[in-house]
């Protein structure tokens, strides 16, 4: 089978994204078996001059193959990085942010999205960006990759899910390729706004997207979903909050009556234990740190961020721009490799609507 083409946006130019793309090319994107071929054909989306300079600084023997935007790349070869070019707005040095390049980062995303929508790529993988730089560069409403992709693709709702190939407490929850998957009911919100954002309509949309894309992209015929409560002890029968009684439980009961395998709400402090996870394919957390702190404890550096509900495949790394590591040649490609492997599997297994 021909490996899928994945557009890899190189992210914040002052961060580790450019060198991660270069390291991946230098090391090769091999399959899991020793004799397996590449899992994907990677095309970097970024400034070729930046990539060439960073490769020289780090002593990486990588040849850049600069293509026209959207041009079909050749078969993957170790040490060769195809590039769909996007020009920097200002010179960039490792570790030194410049808001002038906020627009550049968004242009790399736009090119990758367009390539996926046109069938020139079968998915996109994103290196980390810096939200503050993009906001300071003139995009006042920017909140992150997930919301930007939602708006660019014109869909009402998307779901952020992180998955790791590491098991929590040595216990597998679901297929071994992704023993732990955590999706979010809300994403990048201040904590004081979370409770108001938990609505029956929103939970309904999120759980339906989660179930549908676990079927489409992960080969699960009947996904088993477990849901966290919002409050400590899942509200303690209303003594510690009424969101579970008034919103979460009625929504889960209604969806269960319609055939979805949804259970909860469970207290979040005990849900992430083997007794509960051994019969769950994914957990839905109510807010960002409720679920992702646990997942990153289990598999930081071996996890990927996945955006569900899009008309295209998108994965990302589980970490930030790491400005303190940029340009030093010590950034770890582990999360990027997981993101690439998952994007390749999703592209092969599922056809977006």
C-alpha positions in Angstrom: 0.0 0.0 0.0 1.3 3.5 -0.9 2.0 5.5 2.2 -0.4 8.4 2.7 0.9 11.9 2.2 0.9 14.0 5.4 1.4 17.7 5.5 3.6 18.6 8.5 3.3 22.2 9.5 6.5 23.3 11.2 4.9 25.6 13.7 6.5 28.5 15.6 9.7 29.2 13.8 11.6 30.1 17.0 10.6 26.8 18.6 11.5 23.2 18.1 9.0 22.5 15.3 11.4 23.1 12.4 14.1 20.9 13.9 11.7 18.1 14.8 10.7 18.0 11.1 14.4 17.9 10.1 15.2 15.2 12.7 12.3 13.1 11.5 13.7 13.3 7.9 17.2 12.5 9.0 16.1 9.5 11.0 13.4 8.3 8.5 9.8 7.6 9.2 9.9 3.8 9.6 7.1 1.4 10.4 6.9 -0.5 13.7 8.3 -3.8 12.3 12.1 -3.7 11.6 11.6 -4.5 7.9 8.5 -2.3 7.4 8.6 0.6 5.0 7.7 4.2 5.8 4.3 4.8 7.4 3.8 8.0 5.5 5.3 10.5 3.0 6.0 13.6 5.0 5.9 17.1 3.4 7.0 19.9 5.6 5.1 23.2 5.3 7.4 26.1 6.2 10.2 28.4 5.1 12.9 26.4 3.2 15.6 29.0 4.2 14.7 28.6 7.8 14.9 24.8 7.6 18.2 24.9 5.8 19.7 27.3 8.3 18.4 25.2 11.3 19.8 22.0 9.7 23.2 23.6 9.3 23.2 24.9 12.9 22.4 21.4 14.2 24.6 19.5 11.8 21.8 17.5 10.4 22.5 15.9 7.0 19.1 16.7 5.4 18.5 17.6 1.8 15.5 19.8 1.2 13.3 19.1 -1.9 11.4 22.3 -2.4 8.2 21.7 -4.3 5.4 24.0 -5.6 2.6 24.3 -3.0 0.5 21.2 -3.2 2.8 19.5 -5.7 2.9 15.7 -5.3 6.1 14.6 -3.4 8.3 11.8 -4.5 8.5 8.5 -2.6 10.0 9.0 0.8 13.8 8.7 1.2 15.8 8.9 4.4 17.6 12.2 4.7 15.3 14.0 2.2 12.6 16.4 3.4 10.1 17.6 0.8 8.8 21.1 1.5 5.8 23.1 0.5 7.2 26.6 0.9 5.8 29.4 3.0 8.0 32.5 3.5 8.7 33.9 6.9 7.5 37.5 7.6 10.7 38.3 9.5 14.0 36.6 10.2 13.8 34.0 13.0 16.3 32.7 15.5 15.9 29.8 17.7 14.4 30.7 21.1 13.6 34.3 20.1 9.9 35.0 19.5 8.7 37.7 17.0 5.0 38.6 16.6 5.7 39.5 13.0 5.8 35.7 12.2 2.3 35.0 13.7 0.8 35.4 10.3 3.4 33.1 8.8 2.4 30.3 11.2 -1.3 30.7 10.1 -0.3 30.6 6.5 1.4 27.2 7.0 -1.9 26.0 8.5 -3.9 27.4 5.6 -1.7 25.7 3.0 -1.9 22.3 4.8 -5.7 22.6 5.2 -6.1 23.4 1.5 -3.9 20.5 0.5 -6.0 18.1 2.5 -9.3 19.5 1.2 -8.0 19.2 -2.4 -6.7 15.6 -1.9 -3.1 16.6 -2.3 -2.5 15.3 1.3 -4.4 12.6 3.2 -3.9 14.3 6.5 -2.0 17.0 8.4 0.3 16.9 11.4 1.0 20.1 13.3 4.2 21.1 15.2 3.6 23.4 18.2 2.7 27.0 17.7 2.8 29.9 20.2 -0.6 31.4 20.9 0.7 34.6 22.4 2.8 35.4 19.4 -0.2 34.9 17.0 -2.4 37.1 19.2 0.3 39.8 19.5 0.7 39.6 15.7 -2.8 40.8 15.2 -5.1 37.7 15.6 -6.9 38.8 18.9 -9.4 36.0 18.9 -7.0 33.2 18.3 -7.3 30.4 20.9 -5.4 27.5 19.3 -5.0 25.0 16.5 -8.3 23.2 17.3 -10.6 26.2 17.1 -8.7 27.6 14.1 -9.2 24.3 12.2 -12.9 24.2 13.2 -13.5 27.7 11.8 -11.3 27.1 8.7 -13.2 23.9 7.8 -16.6 25.5 8.5 -17.8 22.9 11.0 -19.9 23.7 14.1 -18.1 21.5 16.6 -14.8 19.6 16.9 -13.5 17.5 19.7 -10.0 17.5 21.1 -8.7 14.1 22.0 -5.3 13.0 23.1 -4.1 9.4 22.8 -1.0 7.8 24.0 0.6 4.4 23.3 1.7 4.2 26.9 -0.6 2.3 29.4 -1.6 4.0 32.7 -0.5 1.9 35.7 0.6 -0.8 33.2 -3.1 -1.5 32.4 -4.4 -1.5 28.8 -7.7 0.3 28.2 -8.7 -0.6 24.7 -6.5 -1.7 21.8 -2.8 -1.7 22.6 -2.0 0.9 19.9 -3.7 3.6 22.0 -4.3 2.2 25.5 -5.5 5.6 26.8 -7.6 8.1 25.0 -9.0 11.3 26.6 -11.4 13.6 24.9 -12.5 17.0 26.2 -16.0 18.5 26.5 -14.5 22.0 26.6 -11.0 23.0 25.4 -9.2 26.3 25.9 -11.4 28.1 28.4 -10.7 29.9 31.7 -11.7 27.7 34.5 -14.4 30.0 35.8 -16.2 29.7 32.4 -16.2 25.9 32.2 -19.4 25.2 34.2 -21.5 27.6 32.0 -20.1 25.9 28.9 -21.3 22.4 29.9 -24.7 22.1 28.2 -26.8 19.2 27.1 -26.6 20.3 23.5 -22.8 20.6 23.7 -22.3 17.2 25.4 -24.6 15.6 22.9 -22.6 16.9 19.9 -19.2 16.0 21.5 -20.2 12.5 22.4 -21.7 11.8 19.0 -18.5 13.0 17.2 -16.4 11.0 19.6 -18.3 7.8 19.0 -18.5 8.3 15.2 -14.8 9.1 14.7 -13.7 6.2 17.0 -15.6 4.0 14.7 -14.3 5.6 11.5 -10.6 6.1 12.4 -9.9 3.6 15.1 -11.8 0.5 14.0 -14.0 0.3 17.1 -17.4 -1.2 16.2 -19.1 -0.1 19.4 -16.9 2.4 21.3 -17.2 2.3 25.1 -17.2 5.8 26.5 -16.9 6.8 30.1 -17.6 10.4 31.2 -16.2 12.4 34.1 -18.3 14.5 36.3 -17.6 18.2 36.5 -17.5 18.6 40.3 -15.6 16.8 43.0 -17.1 13.4 43.7 -19.3 13.9 40.6 -21.3 16.4 42.6 -21.9 14.2 45.7 -25.7 13.9 44.9 -26.0 17.6 44.4 -24.2 18.7 47.6 -21.1 19.8 45.6 -22.8 21.1 42.5 -25.8 20.3 40.4 -24.3 20.1 36.9 -24.3 16.3 37.1 -27.9 16.0 38.1 -29.3 18.7 35.8 -27.2 18.3 32.7 -24.6 15.5 32.5 -26.6 12.5 33.8 -29.8 13.3 31.8 -27.8 13.7 28.6 -25.9 10.4 29.1 -29.2 8.6 29.9 -30.8 9.9 26.7 -27.8 9.0 24.5 -27.7 5.5 26.1 -31.3 5.0 25.2 -30.4 5.8 21.6 -27.8 3.1 21.5 -24.5 4.8 22.5 -22.4 3.0 25.1 -21.9 6.0 27.4 -21.5 5.6 31.2 -21.1 8.0 34.0 -20.7 10.6 35.3 -17.8 9.2 37.4 -15.7 11.1 39.9 -12.6 12.2 37.9 -10.3 11.3 40.8 -11.2 7.6 40.6 -12.1 7.2 37.0 -8.5 7.0 35.8 -7.8 3.7 37.5 -7.5 0.2 36.0 -10.8 -0.9 37.4 -12.6 1.7 35.3 -10.3 1.9 32.3 -10.1 -1.8 31.5 -13.5 -1.6 29.8 -13.3 1.9 28.3 -12.2 2.9 24.8 -12.1 6.6 25.6 -12.8 8.9 28.5 -14.6 12.3 28.2 -13.3 14.9 30.6 -15.2 18.1 31.2 -12.2 20.4 30.9 -8.7 20.6 29.8 -6.6 19.9 32.8 -9.1 17.4 34.3 -8.2 14.8 31.7 -4.9 15.9 30.1 -2.9 16.1 33.3 -3.5 12.3 33.8 -2.9 11.4 30.1 0.4 13.4 30.0 1.5 11.9 33.3 1.0 8.5 31.7 2.6 9.2 28.3 4.1 12.6 27.9 6.3 12.5 24.9 4.5 9.4 23.6 1.1 11.0 23.0 -0.6 12.8 20.2 -3.4 15.4 20.0 -6.2 14.5 17.6 -8.9 16.8 16.3 -12.1 14.8 15.7 -15.2 16.1 13.8 -13.2 17.6 10.9 -13.5 16.8 7.2 -9.8 15.9 7.3 -7.3 14.0 9.4 -5.3 16.2 11.9 -3.0 15.2 14.6 -0.4 17.1 16.6 2.3 16.7 19.2 1.5 16.7 22.9 3.9 19.5 23.9 4.6 23.1 23.3 7.2 25.2 21.4 10.0 24.4 24.0 11.9 27.7 23.3 14.5 26.7 25.9 15.4 23.6 23.8 15.2 25.2 20.4 18.4 25.1 18.4 20.2 22.8 20.8 19.6 19.5 19.0 18.1 17.8 22.0 14.4 17.9 21.2 12.7 14.5 21.3 10.8 13.3 18.2 8.8 10.7 20.2 5.5 12.6 20.3 5.8 13.6 16.6 6.4 10.0 15.7 3.2 9.0 17.5 1.3 11.8 15.8 2.6 10.8 12.4 1.8 7.1 13.0 -1.7 7.9 14.2 -2.4 10.3 11.3 -1.2 7.6 8.8 -3.4 5.0 10.4 -6.4 7.3 10.4 -5.8 8.3 6.8 -5.7 4.7 5.7 -8.6 3.4 7.8 -11.1 6.2 7.5 -12.5 8.4 4.8 -13.7 11.7 6.1 -17.3 12.7 5.2 
